[in-house]
Amino acid sequence: MQSAYRACHSTETAQLRAHHDIALALDNNWCAELVMLDLSDAFDTIDHPILINRLEYSYGITGSALELSVLQLDPYCQIIQEKQVNAVTKSCYFQIRNIGRIRKYITEAACKTLVCSFVASRLYYGNALLNEVNVSLVNKLHRVQNTAARLVTRSKKHHTTPVLVSLHWIPVQYRIQYKLLLYTFKILHGLASVYLEELINAYQPSRSRRSENAMRLIQPRVSTKNNGERRFDKATASLWNNLPSHLRHKHAIELF
């Protein structure tokens, strides 16, 4: 899953695939372990032979999986959960407070630029991984977004939906769905990484039907709601199939 410096690849696509594989394993009642390796300077202090030995004999990793670890020692990104969301919100509020100190000296456009650079970039990173997580976690991010919107527009604490609309900001809970749909569109049009493309299957009817050209996806069966619904193939198929037909048939990403 090498994703650095490659078109249609990113740390987020790598996380999506790792997240899907773990959810798939748990949905099938399999054991799943995620081994994350730090390739920073501190990682150089680790004795690699000892690490490989423990992967093989302590965790039972053998065959091609062990060979891949020996050859590349690729790291996997941590799945975003409560600790990560808390860290993101803390960082965003810190940036909001800093921008708030100079808000009266800058224009709304300048403030929006600062918020997009220092807050939104943190707030929106990895949103696609938050599908089907606890609503309270999404609400934490949504409150950050509302606070940032009020800072930009200097509005009071009233209903923020009109404020978000005026800024052309999609609410966090809908942005999560949008990111998944955007990845689905890219996959169907050859604009995504191979390891995500292989997770999506287009619906192929056995006989001529009106839905034959409807650009629908096969919805995989899942065993559990908690893990099964979080699988990338399940989440994207559900969202994509619920789109209006004219949106599923768009061919330009700008129009989609």
ZASEFI-343008 format. One record per residue (C-alpha): residue number from 1; chain; x, y, z. Coordinates in nm, 4 decimals. Layout:
<rs>
<r><num>NUM</num><cadena>A</cadena><u>X</u><v>Y</v><w>Z</w></r>
...
</rs>
This chain:
<rs>
<r><num>1</num><cadena>A</cadena><u>0.0000</u><v>0.0000</v><w>0.0000</w></r>
<r><num>2</num><cadena>A</cadena><u>0.2825</u><v>0.2390</v><w>-0.0812</w></r>
<r><num>3</num><cadena>A</cadena><u>0.1014</u><v>0.5720</v><w>-0.1067</w></r>
<r><num>4</num><cadena>A</cadena><u>0.3668</u><v>0.8407</v><w>-0.0903</w></r>
<r><num>5</num><cadena>A</cadena><u>0.4359</u><v>1.0524</v><w>-0.3990</w></r>
<r><num>6</num><cadena>A</cadena><u>0.1892</u><v>0.8577</v><w>-0.6164</w></r>
<r><num>7</num><cadena>A</cadena><u>-0.1077</u><v>0.9945</v><w>-0.8066</w></r>
<r><num>8</num><cadena>A</cadena><u>-0.4468</u><v>0.9078</v><w>-0.6545</w></r>
<r><num>9</num><cadena>A</cadena><u>-0.2753</u><v>0.7881</v><w>-0.3360</w></r>
<r><num>10</num><cadena>A</cadena><u>-0.2538</u><v>0.9559</v><w>0.0040</w></r>
<r><num>11</num><cadena>A</cadena><u>-0.2247</u><v>0.8804</v><w>0.3735</w></r>
<r><num>12</num><cadena>A</cadena><u>-0.6040</u><v>0.8974</v><w>0.3881</w></r>
<r><num>13</num><cadena>A</cadena><u>-0.6528</u><v>0.6309</v><w>0.1193</w></r>
<r><num>14</num><cadena>A</cadena><u>-0.4050</u><v>0.4063</v><w>0.3012</w></r>
<r><num>15</num><cadena>A</cadena><u>-0.5950</u><v>0.4563</v><w>0.6266</w></r>
<r><num>16</num><cadena>A</cadena><u>-0.9252</u><v>0.3823</v><w>0.4530</w></r>
<r><num>17</num><cadena>A</cadena><u>-0.7937</u><v>0.0479</v><w>0.3265</w></r>
<r><num>18</num><cadena>A</cadena><u>-0.6448</u><v>-0.0474</v><w>0.6639</w></r>
<r><num>19</num><cadena>A</cadena><u>-0.9680</u><v>0.0587</v><w>0.8357</w></r>
<r><num>20</num><cadena>A</cadena><u>-1.1745</u><v>-0.1518</v><w>0.5925</w></r>
<r><num>21</num><cadena>A</cadena><u>-0.9572</u><v>-0.4615</v><w>0.6374</w></r>
<r><num>22</num><cadena>A</cadena><u>-0.9856</u><v>-0.4444</v><w>1.0161</w></r>
<r><num>23</num><cadena>A</cadena><u>-1.3634</u><v>-0.3870</v><w>1.0052</w></r>
<r><num>24</num><cadena>A</cadena><u>-1.3982</u><v>-0.6785</v><w>0.7610</w></r>
<r><num>25</num><cadena>A</cadena><u>-1.2013</u><v>-0.9097</v><w>0.9906</w></r>
<r><num>26</num><cadena>A</cadena><u>-1.4019</u><v>-0.8127</v><w>1.2980</w></r>
<r><num>27</num><cadena>A</cadena><u>-1.7288</u><v>-0.8447</v><w>1.1057</w></r>
<r><num>28</num><cadena>A</cadena><u>-1.6347</u><v>-1.2061</v><w>1.0292</w></r>
<r><num>29</num><cadena>A</cadena><u>-1.5274</u><v>-1.2751</v><w>1.3894</w></r>
<r><num>30</num><cadena>A</cadena><u>-1.1636</u><v>-1.3034</v><w>1.2900</w></r>
<r><num>31</num><cadena>A</cadena><u>-0.8748</u><v>-1.1841</v><w>1.5002</w></r>
<r><num>32</num><cadena>A</cadena><u>-0.7262</u><v>-0.8584</v><w>1.3724</w></r>
<r><num>33</num><cadena>A</cadena><u>-0.3984</u><v>-0.6993</v><w>1.4761</w></r>
<r><num>34</num><cadena>A</cadena><u>-0.2582</u><v>-0.3749</v><w>1.3442</w></r>
<r><num>35</num><cadena>A</cadena><u>0.1192</u><v>-0.3396</v><w>1.3709</w></r>
<r><num>36</num><cadena>A</cadena><u>0.2330</u><v>0.0207</v><w>1.3375</w></r>
<r><num>37</num><cadena>A</cadena><u>0.5981</u><v>0.1058</v><w>1.2859</w></r>
<r><num>38</num><cadena>A</cadena><u>0.7545</u><v>0.4454</v><w>1.3419</w></r>
<r><num>39</num><cadena>A</cadena><u>0.9934</u><v>0.5376</v><w>1.0601</w></r>
<r><num>40</num><cadena>A</cadena><u>1.1092</u><v>0.8614</v><w>1.2209</w></r>
<r><num>41</num><cadena>A</cadena><u>1.4614</u><v>0.9042</v><w>1.3570</w></r>
<r><num>42</num><cadena>A</cadena><u>1.3543</u><v>0.7400</v><w>1.6828</w></r>
<r><num>43</num><cadena>A</cadena><u>1.2754</u><v>0.4212</v><w>1.4884</w></r>
<r><num>44</num><cadena>A</cadena><u>1.6458</u><v>0.3832</v><w>1.4103</w></r>
<r><num>45</num><cadena>A</cadena><u>1.7067</u><v>0.2908</v><w>1.7749</w></r>
<r><num>46</num><cadena>A</cadena><u>1.4949</u><v>-0.0255</v><w>1.7404</w></r>
<r><num>47</num><cadena>A</cadena><u>1.6768</u><v>-0.3525</v><w>1.6804</w></r>
<r><num>48</num><cadena>A</cadena><u>1.5128</u><v>-0.4703</v><w>1.3571</w></r>
<r><num>49</num><cadena>A</cadena><u>1.6059</u><v>-0.8413</v><w>1.3928</w></r>
<r><num>50</num><cadena>A</cadena><u>1.4427</u><v>-0.8481</v><w>1.7383</w></r>
<r><num>51</num><cadena>A</cadena><u>1.1325</u><v>-0.6794</v><w>1.5964</w></r>
<r><num>52</num><cadena>A</cadena><u>1.1046</u><v>-0.9315</v><w>1.3132</w></r>
<r><num>53</num><cadena>A</cadena><u>1.1609</u><v>-1.2187</v><w>1.5560</w></r>
<r><num>54</num><cadena>A</cadena><u>0.8765</u><v>-1.1003</v><w>1.7793</w></r>
<r><num>55</num><cadena>A</cadena><u>0.6434</u><v>-1.0474</v><w>1.4850</w></r>
<r><num>56</num><cadena>A</cadena><u>0.7024</u><v>-1.4072</v><w>1.3787</w></r>
<r><num>57</num><cadena>A</cadena><u>0.7142</u><v>-1.5957</v><w>1.7093</w></r>
<r><num>58</num><cadena>A</cadena><u>0.5083</u><v>-1.3767</v><w>1.9430</w></r>
<r><num>59</num><cadena>A</cadena><u>0.2346</u><v>-1.2740</v><w>1.6992</w></r>
<r><num>60</num><cadena>A</cadena><u>0.2439</u><v>-1.5586</v><w>1.4491</w></r>
<r><num>61</num><cadena>A</cadena><u>0.3042</u><v>-1.3398</v><w>1.1439</w></r>
<r><num>62</num><cadena>A</cadena><u>0.4615</u><v>-1.5559</v><w>0.8728</w></r>
<r><num>63</num><cadena>A</cadena><u>0.4817</u><v>-1.5973</v><w>0.4968</w></r>
<r><num>64</num><cadena>A</cadena><u>0.4383</u><v>-1.3023</v><w>0.2653</w></r>
<r><num>65</num><cadena>A</cadena><u>0.3202</u><v>-1.0789</v><w>0.5506</w></r>
<r><num>66</num><cadena>A</cadena><u>0.6474</u><v>-1.1293</v><w>0.7363</w></r>
<r><num>67</num><cadena>A</cadena><u>0.8498</u><v>-1.0929</v><w>0.4173</w></r>
<r><num>68</num><cadena>A</cadena><u>0.6812</u><v>-0.7622</v><w>0.3477</w></r>
<r><num>69</num><cadena>A</cadena><u>0.7690</u><v>-0.6434</v><w>0.6979</w></r>
<r><num>70</num><cadena>A</cadena><u>1.1288</u><v>-0.7478</v><w>0.6505</w></r>
<r><num>71</num><cadena>A</cadena><u>1.1628</u><v>-0.5803</v><w>0.3122</w></r>
<r><num>72</num><cadena>A</cadena><u>0.9769</u><v>-0.2581</v><w>0.3667</w></r>
<r><num>73</num><cadena>A</cadena><u>0.8748</u><v>-0.2118</v><w>0.7319</w></r>
<r><num>74</num><cadena>A</cadena><u>0.5868</u><v>0.0027</v><w>0.6111</w></r>
<r><num>75</num><cadena>A</cadena><u>0.3940</u><v>0.1899</v><w>0.8822</w></r>
<r><num>76</num><cadena>A</cadena><u>0.0201</u><v>0.1914</v><w>0.9069</w></r>
<r><num>77</num><cadena>A</cadena><u>-0.1653</u><v>0.5002</v><w>1.0216</w></r>
<r><num>78</num><cadena>A</cadena><u>-0.3677</u><v>0.4851</v><w>1.3392</w></r>
<r><num>79</num><cadena>A</cadena><u>-0.7425</u><v>0.4558</v><w>1.2982</w></r>
<r><num>80</num><cadena>A</cadena><u>-0.9127</u><v>0.7729</v><w>1.4142</w></r>
<r><num>81</num><cadena>A</cadena><u>-1.1126</u><v>0.7153</v><w>1.7302</w></r>
<r><num>82</num><cadena>A</cadena><u>-1.1943</u><v>0.9050</v><w>2.0452</w></r>
<r><num>83</num><cadena>A</cadena><u>-0.8377</u><v>0.9987</v><w>2.1399</w></r>
<r><num>84</num><cadena>A</cadena><u>-0.7652</u><v>1.1254</v><w>1.7905</w></r>
<r><num>85</num><cadena>A</cadena><u>-1.0857</u><v>1.3285</v><w>1.7741</w></r>
<r><num>86</num><cadena>A</cadena><u>-1.0089</u><v>1.4816</v><w>2.1125</w></r>
<r><num>87</num><cadena>A</cadena><u>-0.6595</u><v>1.5720</v><w>1.9955</w></r>
<r><num>88</num><cadena>A</cadena><u>-0.7970</u><v>1.7297</v><w>1.6777</w></r>
<r><num>89</num><cadena>A</cadena><u>-1.0559</u><v>1.9370</v><w>1.8622</w></r>
<r><num>90</num><cadena>A</cadena><u>-0.7969</u><v>2.0546</v><w>2.1141</w></r>
<r><num>91</num><cadena>A</cadena><u>-0.5616</u><v>2.1619</v><w>1.8360</w></r>
<r><num>92</num><cadena>A</cadena><u>-0.8416</u><v>2.3361</v><w>1.6441</w></r>
<r><num>93</num><cadena>A</cadena><u>-0.9625</u><v>2.5321</v><w>1.9458</w></r>
<r><num>94</num><cadena>A</cadena><u>-0.6046</u><v>2.6416</v><w>2.0123</w></r>
<r><num>95</num><cadena>A</cadena><u>-0.5805</u><v>2.7790</v><w>1.6585</w></r>
<r><num>96</num><cadena>A</cadena><u>-0.9241</u><v>2.9423</v><w>1.6857</w></r>
<r><num>97</num><cadena>A</cadena><u>-0.8208</u><v>3.1230</v><w>2.0037</w></r>
<r><num>98</num><cadena>A</cadena><u>-0.5041</u><v>3.2494</v><w>1.8372</w></r>
<r><num>99</num><cadena>A</cadena><u>-0.6939</u><v>3.3789</v><w>1.5348</w></r>
<r><num>100</num><cadena>A</cadena><u>-0.9562</u><v>3.5300</v><w>1.7649</w></r>
<r><num>101</num><cadena>A</cadena><u>-0.6914</u><v>3.7522</v><w>1.9220</w></r>
<r><num>102</num><cadena>A</cadena><u>-0.6364</u><v>3.9320</v><w>1.5914</w></r>
<r><num>103</num><cadena>A</cadena><u>-0.9885</u><v>3.9000</v><w>1.4486</w></r>
<r><num>104</num><cadena>A</cadena><u>-1.0770</u><v>4.2685</v><w>1.4908</w></r>
<r><num>105</num><cadena>A</cadena><u>-0.7702</u><v>4.3711</v><w>1.2926</w></r>
<r><num>106</num><cadena>A</cadena><u>-0.8374</u><v>4.1611</v><w>0.9806</w></r>
<r><num>107</num><cadena>A</cadena><u>-1.1122</u><v>4.1317</v><w>0.7206</w></r>
<r><num>108</num><cadena>A</cadena><u>-1.3615</u><v>3.8473</v><w>0.7001</w></r>
<r><num>109</num><cadena>A</cadena><u>-1.1895</u><v>3.7144</v><w>0.3873</w></r>
<r><num>110</num><cadena>A</cadena><u>-0.8509</u><v>3.7130</v><w>0.5608</w></r>
<r><num>111</num><cadena>A</cadena><u>-0.9997</u><v>3.5447</v><w>0.8662</w></r>
<r><num>112</num><cadena>A</cadena><u>-1.1626</u><v>3.2778</v><w>0.6499</w></r>
<r><num>113</num><cadena>A</cadena><u>-0.8276</u><v>3.2098</v><w>0.4839</w></r>
<r><num>114</num><cadena>A</cadena><u>-0.6580</u><v>3.1675</v><w>0.8214</w></r>
<r><num>115</num><cadena>A</cadena><u>-0.9334</u><v>2.9406</v><w>0.9513</w></r>
<r><num>116</num><cadena>A</cadena><u>-0.9202</u><v>2.7241</v><w>0.6387</w></r>
<r><num>117</num><cadena>A</cadena><u>-0.5422</u><v>2.6955</v><w>0.6661</w></r>
<r><num>118</num><cadena>A</cadena><u>-0.5036</u><v>2.6329</v><w>1.0385</w></r>
<r><num>119</num><cadena>A</cadena><u>-0.8388</u><v>2.4890</v><w>1.1492</w></r>
<r><num>120</num><cadena>A</cadena><u>-1.0216</u><v>2.3297</v><w>0.8553</w></r>
<r><num>121</num><cadena>A</cadena><u>-0.7101</u><v>2.1447</v><w>0.7401</w></r>
<r><num>122</num><cadena>A</cadena><u>-0.7000</u><v>1.9680</v><w>1.0772</w></r>
<r><num>123</num><cadena>A</cadena><u>-1.0753</u><v>1.9338</v><w>1.1145</w></r>
<r><num>124</num><cadena>A</cadena><u>-1.1406</u><v>1.7695</v><w>0.7780</w></r>
<r><num>125</num><cadena>A</cadena><u>-0.8394</u><v>1.5404</v><w>0.7525</w></r>
<r><num>126</num><cadena>A</cadena><u>-0.9424</u><v>1.1741</v><w>0.7534</w></r>
<r><num>127</num><cadena>A</cadena><u>-1.3155</u><v>1.2511</v><w>0.7736</w></r>
<r><num>128</num><cadena>A</cadena><u>-1.4002</u><v>0.9460</v><w>0.5643</w></r>
<r><num>129</num><cadena>A</cadena><u>-1.2792</u><v>0.7245</v><w>0.8501</w></r>
<r><num>130</num><cadena>A</cadena><u>-1.5466</u><v>0.8603</v><w>1.0824</w></r>
<r><num>131</num><cadena>A</cadena><u>-1.8367</u><v>0.6868</v><w>0.9107</w></r>
<r><num>132</num><cadena>A</cadena><u>-2.0635</u><v>0.5087</v><w>1.1618</w></r>
<r><num>133</num><cadena>A</cadena><u>-1.8604</u><v>0.6187</v><w>1.4649</w></r>
<r><num>134</num><cadena>A</cadena><u>-2.0280</u><v>0.7374</v><w>1.7824</w></r>
<r><num>135</num><cadena>A</cadena><u>-2.2394</u><v>1.0450</v><w>1.7130</w></r>
<r><num>136</num><cadena>A</cadena><u>-2.0829</u><v>1.2229</v><w>2.0093</w></r>
<r><num>137</num><cadena>A</cadena><u>-1.7451</u><v>1.2223</v><w>1.8334</w></r>
<r><num>138</num><cadena>A</cadena><u>-1.8889</u><v>1.3779</v><w>1.5189</w></r>
<r><num>139</num><cadena>A</cadena><u>-2.0707</u><v>1.6352</v><w>1.7306</w></r>
<r><num>140</num><cadena>A</cadena><u>-1.7415</u><v>1.7411</v><w>1.8865</w></r>
<r><num>141</num><cadena>A</cadena><u>-1.6022</u><v>1.8186</v><w>1.5424</w></r>
<r><num>142</num><cadena>A</cadena><u>-1.9259</u><v>1.9903</v><w>1.4424</w></r>
<r><num>143</num><cadena>A</cadena><u>-1.9008</u><v>2.2211</v><w>1.7428</w></r>
<r><num>144</num><cadena>A</cadena><u>-1.5500</u><v>2.3160</v><w>1.6356</w></r>
<r><num>145</num><cadena>A</cadena><u>-1.6815</u><v>2.3953</v><w>1.2881</w></r>
<r><num>146</num><cadena>A</cadena><u>-1.9608</u><v>2.6104</v><w>1.4320</w></r>
<r><num>147</num><cadena>A</cadena><u>-1.7154</u><v>2.8004</v><w>1.6505</w></r>
<r><num>148</num><cadena>A</cadena><u>-1.4879</u><v>2.8626</v><w>1.3532</w></r>
<r><num>149</num><cadena>A</cadena><u>-1.7820</u><v>2.9829</v><w>1.1429</w></r>
<r><num>150</num><cadena>A</cadena><u>-1.8916</u><v>3.2276</v><w>1.4113</w></r>
<r><num>151</num><cadena>A</cadena><u>-1.5352</u><v>3.3561</v><w>1.4387</w></r>
<r><num>152</num><cadena>A</cadena><u>-1.5164</u><v>3.4260</v><w>1.0656</w></r>
<r><num>153</num><cadena>A</cadena><u>-1.8555</u><v>3.5953</v><w>1.0404</w></r>
<r><num>154</num><cadena>A</cadena><u>-1.8474</u><v>3.7489</v><w>1.3901</w></r>
<r><num>155</num><cadena>A</cadena><u>-2.1979</u><v>3.6171</v><w>1.4476</w></r>
<r><num>156</num><cadena>A</cadena><u>-2.3583</u><v>3.5418</v><w>1.7821</w></r>
<r><num>157</num><cadena>A</cadena><u>-2.4472</u><v>3.2001</v><w>1.9177</w></r>
<r><num>158</num><cadena>A</cadena><u>-2.7619</u><v>3.1438</v><w>1.7160</w></r>
<r><num>159</num><cadena>A</cadena><u>-2.8479</u><v>2.8736</v><w>1.4633</w></r>
<r><num>160</num><cadena>A</cadena><u>-2.5311</u><v>2.8224</v><w>1.2574</w></r>
<r><num>161</num><cadena>A</cadena><u>-2.6732</u><v>2.6495</v><w>0.9488</w></r>
<r><num>162</num><cadena>A</cadena><u>-2.7258</u><v>2.9790</v><w>0.7582</w></r>
<r><num>163</num><cadena>A</cadena><u>-2.3739</u><v>3.0829</v><w>0.8593</w></r>
<r><num>164</num><cadena>A</cadena><u>-2.2250</u><v>2.7606</v><w>0.7226</w></r>
<r><num>165</num><cadena>A</cadena><u>-2.4238</u><v>2.8042</v><w>0.4019</w></r>
<r><num>166</num><cadena>A</cadena><u>-2.2939</u><v>3.1586</v><w>0.3575</w></r>
<r><num>167</num><cadena>A</cadena><u>-1.9373</u><v>3.0298</v><w>0.3936</w></r>
<r><num>168</num><cadena>A</cadena><u>-2.0033</u><v>2.7332</v><w>0.1602</w></r>
<r><num>169</num><cadena>A</cadena><u>-1.9003</u><v>2.4925</v><w>0.4357</w></r>
<r><num>170</num><cadena>A</cadena><u>-2.0553</u><v>2.1463</v><w>0.4488</w></r>
<r><num>171</num><cadena>A</cadena><u>-2.1509</u><v>2.0350</v><w>0.8033</w></r>
<r><num>172</num><cadena>A</cadena><u>-1.9105</u><v>1.7716</v><w>0.9354</w></r>
<r><num>173</num><cadena>A</cadena><u>-2.1623</u><v>1.4859</v><w>0.9402</w></r>
<r><num>174</num><cadena>A</cadena><u>-2.2427</u><v>1.5447</v><w>0.5724</w></r>
<r><num>175</num><cadena>A</cadena><u>-1.8820</u><v>1.6033</v><w>0.4780</w></r>
<r><num>176</num><cadena>A</cadena><u>-1.8037</u><v>1.2504</v><w>0.5990</w></r>
<r><num>177</num><cadena>A</cadena><u>-2.0613</u><v>1.1164</v><w>0.3541</w></r>
<r><num>178</num><cadena>A</cadena><u>-1.9385</u><v>1.3498</v><w>0.0815</w></r>
<r><num>179</num><cadena>A</cadena><u>-1.5803</u><v>1.2250</v><w>0.1186</w></r>
<r><num>180</num><cadena>A</cadena><u>-1.6917</u><v>0.8619</v><w>0.0883</w></r>
<r><num>181</num><cadena>A</cadena><u>-1.9018</u><v>0.9439</v><w>-0.2182</w></r>
<r><num>182</num><cadena>A</cadena><u>-1.6142</u><v>1.1362</v><w>-0.3730</w></r>
<r><num>183</num><cadena>A</cadena><u>-1.3839</u><v>0.8364</v><w>-0.3287</w></r>
<r><num>184</num><cadena>A</cadena><u>-1.6511</u><v>0.6157</v><w>-0.4847</w></r>
<r><num>185</num><cadena>A</cadena><u>-1.6783</u><v>0.8472</v><w>-0.7856</w></r>
<r><num>186</num><cadena>A</cadena><u>-1.3005</u><v>0.8427</v><w>-0.8293</w></r>
<r><num>187</num><cadena>A</cadena><u>-1.2906</u><v>0.4635</v><w>-0.8058</w></r>
<r><num>188</num><cadena>A</cadena><u>-1.5589</u><v>0.4211</v><w>-1.0728</w></r>
<r><num>189</num><cadena>A</cadena><u>-1.3748</u><v>0.6584</v><w>-1.3063</w></r>
<r><num>190</num><cadena>A</cadena><u>-1.0230</u><v>0.5221</v><w>-1.2587</w></r>
<r><num>191</num><cadena>A</cadena><u>-0.9032</u><v>0.8099</v><w>-1.0418</w></r>
<r><num>192</num><cadena>A</cadena><u>-0.8328</u><v>0.6162</v><w>-0.7216</w></r>
<r><num>193</num><cadena>A</cadena><u>-0.5708</u><v>0.3823</v><w>-0.5832</w></r>
<r><num>194</num><cadena>A</cadena><u>-0.5820</u><v>0.0161</v><w>-0.6848</w></r>
<r><num>195</num><cadena>A</cadena><u>-0.6209</u><v>-0.1049</v><w>-0.3270</w></r>
<r><num>196</num><cadena>A</cadena><u>-0.9457</u><v>0.0930</v><w>-0.2991</w></r>
<r><num>197</num><cadena>A</cadena><u>-1.0670</u><v>0.0030</v><w>-0.6479</w></r>
<r><num>198</num><cadena>A</cadena><u>-1.0618</u><v>-0.3679</v><w>-0.5646</w></r>
<r><num>199</num><cadena>A</cadena><u>-1.3096</u><v>-0.3123</v><w>-0.2812</w></r>
<r><num>200</num><cadena>A</cadena><u>-1.5879</u><v>-0.1797</v><w>-0.5060</w></r>
<r><num>201</num><cadena>A</cadena><u>-1.8037</u><v>-0.3994</v><w>-0.7302</w></r>
<r><num>202</num><cadena>A</cadena><u>-2.0486</u><v>-0.2574</v><w>-0.9826</w></r>
<r><num>203</num><cadena>A</cadena><u>-2.3902</u><v>-0.4209</v><w>-1.0068</w></r>
<r><num>204</num><cadena>A</cadena><u>-2.4165</u><v>-0.6519</v><w>-1.3100</w></r>
<r><num>205</num><cadena>A</cadena><u>-2.7803</u><v>-0.7645</v><w>-1.3607</w></r>
<r><num>206</num><cadena>A</cadena><u>-2.8338</u><v>-1.1092</v><w>-1.5096</w></r>
<r><num>207</num><cadena>A</cadena><u>-3.1023</u><v>-0.9845</v><w>-1.7464</w></r>
<r><num>208</num><cadena>A</cadena><u>-3.2008</u><v>-0.6584</v><w>-1.9095</w></r>
<r><num>209</num><cadena>A</cadena><u>-3.3512</u><v>-0.4219</v><w>-1.6590</w></r>
<r><num>210</num><cadena>A</cadena><u>-3.4018</u><v>-0.0527</v><w>-1.6174</w></r>
<r><num>211</num><cadena>A</cadena><u>-3.1323</u><v>-0.0592</v><w>-1.3509</w></r>
<r><num>212</num><cadena>A</cadena><u>-2.8780</u><v>-0.2106</v><w>-1.5917</w></r>
<r><num>213</num><cadena>A</cadena><u>-2.7221</u><v>0.1263</v><w>-1.6626</w></r>
<r><num>214</num><cadena>A</cadena><u>-2.8008</u><v>0.2816</v><w>-1.3277</w></r>
<r><num>215</num><cadena>A</cadena><u>-2.4389</u><v>0.2768</v><w>-1.2066</w></r>
<r><num>216</num><cadena>A</cadena><u>-2.5303</u><v>0.0942</v><w>-0.8886</w></r>
<r><num>217</num><cadena>A</cadena><u>-2.2932</u><v>-0.0954</v><w>-0.6609</w></r>
<r><num>218</num><cadena>A</cadena><u>-2.3237</u><v>-0.4385</v><w>-0.5042</w></r>
<r><num>219</num><cadena>A</cadena><u>-2.3953</u><v>-0.4122</v><w>-0.1330</w></r>
<r><num>220</num><cadena>A</cadena><u>-2.1997</u><v>-0.6784</v><w>0.0563</w></r>
<r><num>221</num><cadena>A</cadena><u>-2.3653</u><v>-0.8707</v><w>0.3338</w></r>
<r><num>222</num><cadena>A</cadena><u>-2.2375</u><v>-0.7969</v><w>0.6816</w></r>
<r><num>223</num><cadena>A</cadena><u>-2.2559</u><v>-0.9985</v><w>1.0006</w></r>
<r><num>224</num><cadena>A</cadena><u>-2.2516</u><v>-0.7220</v><w>1.2591</w></r>
<r><num>225</num><cadena>A</cadena><u>-2.3761</u><v>-0.3646</v><w>1.2583</w></r>
<r><num>226</num><cadena>A</cadena><u>-2.0945</u><v>-0.2118</v><w>1.4634</w></r>
<r><num>227</num><cadena>A</cadena><u>-1.8147</u><v>-0.3405</v><w>1.2416</w></r>
<r><num>228</num><cadena>A</cadena><u>-1.9912</u><v>-0.4397</v><w>0.9206</w></r>
<r><num>229</num><cadena>A</cadena><u>-2.1476</u><v>-0.0993</v><w>0.8596</w></r>
<r><num>230</num><cadena>A</cadena><u>-1.8053</u><v>0.0643</v><w>0.8915</w></r>
<r><num>231</num><cadena>A</cadena><u>-1.6534</u><v>-0.1397</v><w>0.6093</w></r>
<r><num>232</num><cadena>A</cadena><u>-1.5565</u><v>0.0775</v><w>0.3155</w></r>
<r><num>233</num><cadena>A</cadena><u>-1.7388</u><v>-0.1401</v><w>0.0606</w></r>
<r><num>234</num><cadena>A</cadena><u>-2.0601</u><v>-0.1443</v><w>0.2647</w></r>
<r><num>235</num><cadena>A</cadena><u>-2.0604</u><v>0.2273</v><w>0.3509</w></r>
<r><num>236</num><cadena>A</cadena><u>-1.9841</u><v>0.3454</v><w>-0.0009</w></r>
<r><num>237</num><cadena>A</cadena><u>-2.2366</u><v>0.1113</v><w>-0.1658</w></r>
<r><num>238</num><cadena>A</cadena><u>-2.5152</u><v>0.2263</v><w>0.0667</w></r>
<r><num>239</num><cadena>A</cadena><u>-2.4439</u><v>0.5947</v><w>0.0120</w></r>
<r><num>240</num><cadena>A</cadena><u>-2.3843</u><v>0.5649</v><w>-0.3633</w></r>
<r><num>241</num><cadena>A</cadena><u>-2.6977</u><v>0.3630</v><w>-0.4362</w></r>
<r><num>242</num><cadena>A</cadena><u>-2.9080</u><v>0.6202</v><w>-0.2527</w></r>
<r><num>243</num><cadena>A</cadena><u>-2.7894</u><v>0.9012</v><w>-0.4790</w></r>
<r><num>244</num><cadena>A</cadena><u>-3.0263</u><v>1.0250</v><w>-0.7506</w></r>
<r><num>245</num><cadena>A</cadena><u>-2.9606</u><v>0.8558</v><w>-1.0846</w></r>
<r><num>246</num><cadena>A</cadena><u>-2.8486</u><v>1.1765</v><w>-1.2568</w></r>
<r><num>247</num><cadena>A</cadena><u>-2.5706</u><v>1.2226</v><w>-1.0002</w></r>
<r><num>248</num><cadena>A</cadena><u>-2.4472</u><v>0.8652</v><w>-1.0379</w></r>
<r><num>249</num><cadena>A</cadena><u>-2.4178</u><v>0.9217</v><w>-1.4127</w></r>
<r><num>250</num><cadena>A</cadena><u>-2.1985</u><v>1.2315</v><w>-1.3916</w></r>
<r><num>251</num><cadena>A</cadena><u>-1.8630</u><v>1.1834</v><w>-1.5645</w></r>
<r><num>252</num><cadena>A</cadena><u>-1.6807</u><v>1.5007</v><w>-1.4606</w></r>
<r><num>253</num><cadena>A</cadena><u>-1.5662</u><v>1.5357</v><w>-1.1031</w></r>
<r><num>254</num><cadena>A</cadena><u>-1.6334</u><v>1.9101</v><w>-1.1151</w></r>
<r><num>255</num><cadena>A</cadena><u>-2.0008</u><v>1.8449</v><w>-1.1953</w></r>
<r><num>256</num><cadena>A</cadena><u>-2.0284</u><v>1.5730</v><w>-0.9330</w></r>
</rs>
